[in-house]
């Protein structure tokens, strides 16, 4: 099996036994072979899926490079080469929650906002507010 693409890597096709079996291109004349692999049973079930997965794998392998900080020479990416810990510590900003400081004038329930307390008193103690 062969993966073919144009020079800008924007259009792709799969050739199997010299026949194009899956394509995402309309212009096949300008394509060149960019990768190949052995055929495995099951690839023929959905050639477009195989093509999409192969393109993702190829591009990830090709363009996942890091610059060596000392020599500025590109090298292939390897997660074990990374200079950061696998599980970096997570910094969490703790906002102190508002403490309820306002009490209902009738039942002593606590509220953070005066508006909440007013709504509570009007709904639950409306008859008592009328008398005052």
C-alpha positions in Angstrom: 0.0 0.0 0.0 1.2 3.5 -0.8 0.2 6.9 0.4 0.4 9.6 -2.3 0.2 13.4 -2.0 0.8 16.6 -3.8 3.8 18.7 -2.9 1.8 20.9 -0.5 0.4 17.9 1.4 -3.2 19.1 0.9 -4.5 16.2 -1.3 -4.0 12.5 -0.6 -4.7 9.1 -2.2 -4.0 5.4 -1.4 -2.7 3.1 -4.1 -3.0 -0.6 -3.7 -1.5 -2.9 -6.3 -1.0 0.1 -8.5 -4.7 1.1 -8.4 -6.0 4.1 -6.6 -8.5 2.8 -4.1 -9.1 5.8 -1.8 -8.7 9.5 -2.6 -9.3 12.9 -1.2 -8.1 14.6 -4.4 -9.3 15.6 -7.8 -5.9 16.1 -9.4 -4.0 12.8 -9.2 -1.4 13.7 -11.9 0.7 15.9 -9.6 1.0 13.4 -6.8 4.1 11.7 -5.5 4.5 8.7 -3.2 5.2 9.9 0.3 4.8 6.7 2.4 4.2 3.0 2.1 3.3 0.1 4.4 2.4 -3.5 4.2 -1.3 -4.4 3.5 -3.2 -5.8 6.4 -6.5 -7.5 6.3 -9.4 -5.1 7.0 -8.0 -2.0 5.3 -10.2 -2.6 2.2 -13.5 -2.4 4.3 -13.4 1.4 4.2 -10.6 2.9 2.1 -11.6 6.5 3.0 -11.3 5.8 6.7 -8.0 4.1 6.1 -6.8 7.1 4.1 -7.9 9.6 6.8 -6.2 7.6 9.6 -3.0 7.2 7.6 -2.9 10.9 6.7 -3.3 11.9 10.4 -0.6 9.4 11.4 1.8 10.5 8.6 1.4 14.2 9.3 1.8 13.8 13.0 4.9 11.7 12.6 6.4 14.1 10.0 5.6 17.4 11.7 5.9 16.6 15.4 9.4 17.8 15.9 10.9 19.9 18.6 13.9 22.2 18.4 16.8 21.2 20.5 17.2 24.2 22.8 21.0 24.0 22.7 21.8 23.4 19.0 18.5 24.6 17.3 18.5 21.4 15.3 15.1 19.8 14.8 14.8 16.3 16.3 12.0 13.8 16.3 9.5 14.2 19.2 9.7 11.7 22.0 7.6 12.3 25.1 10.4 10.9 27.3 12.7 13.7 26.1 10.4 16.4 27.5 11.8 18.6 30.2 8.6 18.7 32.2 7.3 16.2 34.8 4.7 13.8 33.6 2.2 15.0 36.2 3.0 18.6 36.8 1.6 20.2 39.9 -1.7 21.9 39.5 -2.0 25.4 40.8 -5.4 26.1 42.2 -6.6 29.6 43.0 -8.8 29.4 46.0 -11.4 32.1 46.3 -12.7 32.4 49.7 -16.4 31.7 49.5 -18.7 34.4 50.7 -19.8 33.9 54.3 -23.4 34.4 55.0 -23.6 37.4 57.3 -27.2 38.5 56.8 -29.9 36.8 58.8 -33.6 36.7 58.1 -35.4 39.0 60.6 -37.9 36.3 61.4 -36.3 32.8 61.2 -32.6 33.5 61.4 -31.7 31.8 58.1 -28.4 33.2 56.8 -27.8 35.0 53.4 -24.9 36.5 51.6 -26.8 39.1 49.7 -29.4 41.5 50.9 -31.6 40.8 47.8 -31.7 37.1 48.7 -32.8 37.9 52.2 -35.5 40.3 51.0 -36.9 37.8 48.5 -36.9 35.1 51.3 -38.7 37.4 53.8 -41.3 38.5 51.2 -42.1 35.0 50.1 -42.0 33.1 53.4 -42.8 35.9 55.9 -45.0 38.2 53.8 -47.8 38.3 56.3 -45.4 39.4 59.1 -44.0 42.2 56.9 -47.5 43.6 56.4 -48.0 43.9 60.2 -44.8 45.9 60.7 
